[in-house]
Amino acid sequence: MLADSGWLTVYQSSFQIEHYFPGHDARHKGSHLTIPGSEVPEYINAFHANWLEFCELKKAIPPGGSFTKIGVMGMAICIGGYGQGVCLRAYDGPIDTPERMEEIIASYRSAIVRAAEVQKLLWR
């Protein structure tokens, strides 16, 4: 299991990270997001870029205000209100602290390494 409800699925020549985000309450269904292994480095870069923009926007938006923008790789950058932070999609899984951002990025980097190790062990 990866940080933020992510699962690593490894195939003979590829891998993917799968996320499940539960609904906000019993009225809403959960949603899934699958990230192909070939796109994981792009997502790592997007997390960095979107985090920097989130920090800048947080300084610029007045207290009590809210603002949402779509960032790199379709991630949402949300200031104020529900789901503040950098979200993989819509308001799902907001990342709002530097520590949490580093945890997610480390998890994605680890997925790349672990996928290669599993492929080497199982499909020599």
C-alpha positions as YAML, in Angstrom:
chain: A
units: angstrom
residues:
- id: 1
  name: MET
  ca: [0.00, 0.00, 0.00]
- id: 2
  name: LEU
  ca: [1.21, 3.47, -0.85]
- id: 3
  name: ALA
  ca: [0.58, 6.71, 0.96]
- id: 4
  name: ASP
  ca: [-2.87, 8.22, 0.42]
- id: 5
  name: SER
  ca: [-4.83, 4.99, -0.14]
- id: 6
  name: GLY
  ca: [-2.76, 3.99, -3.14]
- id: 7
  name: TRP
  ca: [-2.09, 0.45, -4.25]
- id: 8
  name: LEU
  ca: [0.80, -0.67, -6.41]
- id: 9
  name: THR
  ca: [-0.11, -3.23, -9.07]
- id: 10
  name: VAL
  ca: [2.79, -4.82, -10.93]
- id: 11
  name: TYR
  ca: [2.61, -6.62, -14.27]
- id: 12
  name: GLN
  ca: [5.37, -8.32, -16.23]
- id: 13
  name: SER
  ca: [6.32, -5.23, -18.22]
- id: 14
  name: SER
  ca: [4.45, -2.40, -16.50]
- id: 15
  name: PHE
  ca: [2.93, -1.21, -13.26]
- id: 16
  name: GLN
  ca: [0.30, 1.19, -12.05]
- id: 17
  name: ILE
  ca: [-0.73, 3.05, -8.94]
- id: 18
  name: GLU
  ca: [-4.40, 2.78, -8.09]
- id: 19
  name: HIS
  ca: [-6.14, 5.19, -5.73]
- id: 20
  name: TYR
  ca: [-9.56, 4.90, -4.13]
- id: 21
  name: PHE
  ca: [-11.20, 7.97, -2.64]
- id: 22
  name: PRO
  ca: [-14.30, 7.32, -0.52]
- id: 23
  name: GLY
  ca: [-17.32, 9.57, -0.94]
- id: 24
  name: HIS
  ca: [-17.71, 12.56, 1.36]
- id: 25
  name: ASP
  ca: [-20.59, 10.83, 3.11]
- id: 26
  name: ALA
  ca: [-22.99, 7.92, 2.55]
- id: 27
  name: ARG
  ca: [-24.81, 9.81, -0.22]
- id: 28
  name: HIS
  ca: [-21.74, 9.89, -2.46]
- id: 29
  name: LYS
  ca: [-20.01, 6.97, -4.13]
- id: 30
  name: GLY
  ca: [-16.26, 6.66, -3.96]
- id: 31
  name: SER
  ca: [-14.05, 7.14, -7.00]
- id: 32
  name: HIS
  ca: [-11.01, 5.43, -8.46]
- id: 33
  name: LEU
  ca: [-7.96, 6.87, -10.18]
- id: 34
  name: THR
  ca: [-5.35, 4.74, -11.94]
- id: 35
  name: ILE
  ca: [-1.94, 6.16, -12.79]
- id: 36
  name: PRO
  ca: [0.10, 4.15, -15.31]
- id: 37
  name: GLY
  ca: [3.68, 3.55, -14.23]
- id: 38
  name: SER
  ca: [4.99, 5.37, -17.28]
- id: 39
  name: GLU
  ca: [3.31, 8.55, -15.98]
- id: 40
  name: VAL
  ca: [4.50, 8.34, -12.36]
- id: 41
  name: PRO
  ca: [7.59, 10.57, -12.92]
- id: 42
  name: GLU
  ca: [5.31, 13.19, -14.52]
- id: 43
  name: TYR
  ca: [3.02, 13.05, -11.48]
- id: 44
  name: ILE
  ca: [6.00, 13.54, -9.16]
- id: 45
  name: ASN
  ca: [6.99, 16.67, -11.12]
- id: 46
  name: ALA
  ca: [3.36, 17.82, -11.12]
- id: 47
  name: PHE
  ca: [3.12, 17.45, -7.35]
- id: 48
  name: HIS
  ca: [6.20, 19.69, -6.99]
- id: 49
  name: ALA
  ca: [4.92, 22.33, -9.41]
- id: 50
  name: ASN
  ca: [1.39, 22.34, -8.01]
- id: 51
  name: TRP
  ca: [2.66, 22.53, -4.43]
- id: 52
  name: LEU
  ca: [4.73, 25.63, -5.24]
- id: 53
  name: GLU
  ca: [1.70, 27.23, -6.88]
- id: 54
  name: PHE
  ca: [-0.52, 26.28, -3.91]
- id: 55
  name: CYS
  ca: [1.92, 28.02, -1.54]
- id: 56
  name: GLU
  ca: [1.95, 31.18, -3.67]
- id: 57
  name: LEU
  ca: [-1.82, 31.26, -4.05]
- id: 58
  name: LYS
  ca: [-2.31, 30.68, -0.34]
- id: 59
  name: LYS
  ca: [-0.34, 33.88, 0.32]
- id: 60
  name: ALA
  ca: [-2.33, 35.83, -2.29]
- id: 61
  name: ILE
  ca: [-5.90, 34.79, -1.43]
- id: 62
  name: PRO
  ca: [-7.31, 36.86, 1.45]
- id: 63
  name: PRO
  ca: [-8.30, 35.05, 4.68]
- id: 64
  name: GLY
  ca: [-11.79, 33.60, 4.32]
- id: 65
  name: GLY
  ca: [-11.53, 33.61, 0.53]
- id: 66
  name: SER
  ca: [-11.54, 30.55, -1.67]
- id: 67
  name: PHE
  ca: [-10.11, 29.72, -5.07]
- id: 68
  name: THR
  ca: [-9.76, 26.55, -7.10]
- id: 69
  name: LYS
  ca: [-7.62, 26.02, -10.16]
- id: 70
  name: ILE
  ca: [-6.67, 23.03, -12.28]
- id: 71
  name: GLY
  ca: [-2.92, 22.53, -12.18]
- id: 72
  name: VAL
  ca: [-0.40, 20.32, -13.93]
- id: 73
  name: MET
  ca: [-1.63, 16.78, -14.76]
- id: 74
  name: GLY
  ca: [-5.20, 17.82, -14.01]
- id: 75
  name: MET
  ca: [-4.61, 18.12, -10.27]
- id: 76
  name: ALA
  ca: [-6.78, 20.61, -8.42]
- id: 77
  name: ILE
  ca: [-5.18, 23.40, -6.41]
- id: 78
  name: CYS
  ca: [-7.72, 24.50, -3.79]
- id: 79
  name: ILE
  ca: [-7.48, 27.44, -1.40]
- id: 80
  name: GLY
  ca: [-10.04, 27.79, 1.40]
- id: 81
  name: GLY
  ca: [-13.15, 25.70, 1.91]
- id: 82
  name: TYR
  ca: [-13.41, 21.94, 1.65]
- id: 83
  name: GLY
  ca: [-10.43, 20.05, 0.28]
- id: 84
  name: GLN
  ca: [-7.81, 22.76, 0.65]
- id: 85
  name: GLY
  ca: [-4.47, 21.72, -0.79]
- id: 86
  name: VAL
  ca: [-3.21, 19.95, -3.89]
- id: 87
  name: CYS
  ca: [-5.64, 17.21, -4.91]
- id: 88
  name: LEU
  ca: [-5.05, 14.42, -7.40]
- id: 89
  name: ARG
  ca: [-8.54, 14.99, -8.76]
- id: 90
  name: ALA
  ca: [-11.32, 17.41, -7.81]
- id: 91
  name: TYR
  ca: [-11.29, 17.59, -4.00]
- id: 92
  name: ASP
  ca: [-10.00, 14.03, -3.50]
- id: 93
  name: GLY
  ca: [-7.08, 13.47, -1.15]
- id: 94
  name: PRO
  ca: [-6.04, 17.06, -0.45]
- id: 95
  name: ILE
  ca: [-2.37, 17.49, 0.45]
- id: 96
  name: ASP
  ca: [-2.00, 20.58, 2.61]
- id: 97
  name: THR
  ca: [1.28, 20.27, 4.50]
- id: 98
  name: PRO
  ca: [4.88, 20.05, 3.26]
- id: 99
  name: GLU
  ca: [5.34, 16.84, 5.24]
- id: 100
  name: ARG
  ca: [2.36, 15.19, 3.57]
- id: 101
  name: MET
  ca: [3.59, 16.30, 0.15]
- id: 102
  name: GLU
  ca: [7.01, 14.78, 0.79]
- id: 103
  name: GLU
  ca: [5.35, 11.57, 1.99]
- id: 104
  name: ILE
  ca: [3.33, 11.27, -1.22]
- id: 105
  name: ILE
  ca: [6.31, 12.01, -3.46]
- id: 106
  name: ALA
  ca: [8.49, 9.52, -1.56]
- id: 107
  name: SER
  ca: [5.74, 6.94, -1.94]
- id: 108
  name: TYR
  ca: [5.59, 7.45, -5.70]
- id: 109
  name: ARG
  ca: [9.38, 7.22, -5.99]
- id: 110
  name: SER
  ca: [9.32, 4.05, -3.92]
- id: 111
  name: ALA
  ca: [6.65, 2.57, -6.22]
- id: 112
  name: ILE
  ca: [8.98, 2.90, -9.20]
- id: 113
  name: VAL
  ca: [11.75, 1.04, -7.36]
- id: 114
  name: ARG
  ca: [9.48, -1.63, -5.87]
- id: 115
  name: ALA
  ca: [7.80, -2.34, -9.20]
- id: 116
  name: ALA
  ca: [11.19, -2.97, -10.82]
- id: 117
  name: GLU
  ca: [12.22, -5.25, -7.93]
- id: 118
  name: VAL
  ca: [9.03, -7.31, -8.18]
- id: 119
  name: GLN
  ca: [9.38, -7.60, -11.97]
- id: 120
  name: LYS
  ca: [12.96, -8.78, -11.59]
- id: 121
  name: LEU
  ca: [12.03, -11.37, -8.97]
- id: 122
  name: LEU
  ca: [8.97, -12.79, -10.71]
- id: 123
  name: TRP
  ca: [9.80, -12.46, -14.40]
- id: 124
  name: ARG
  ca: [13.53, -12.98, -14.82]
...
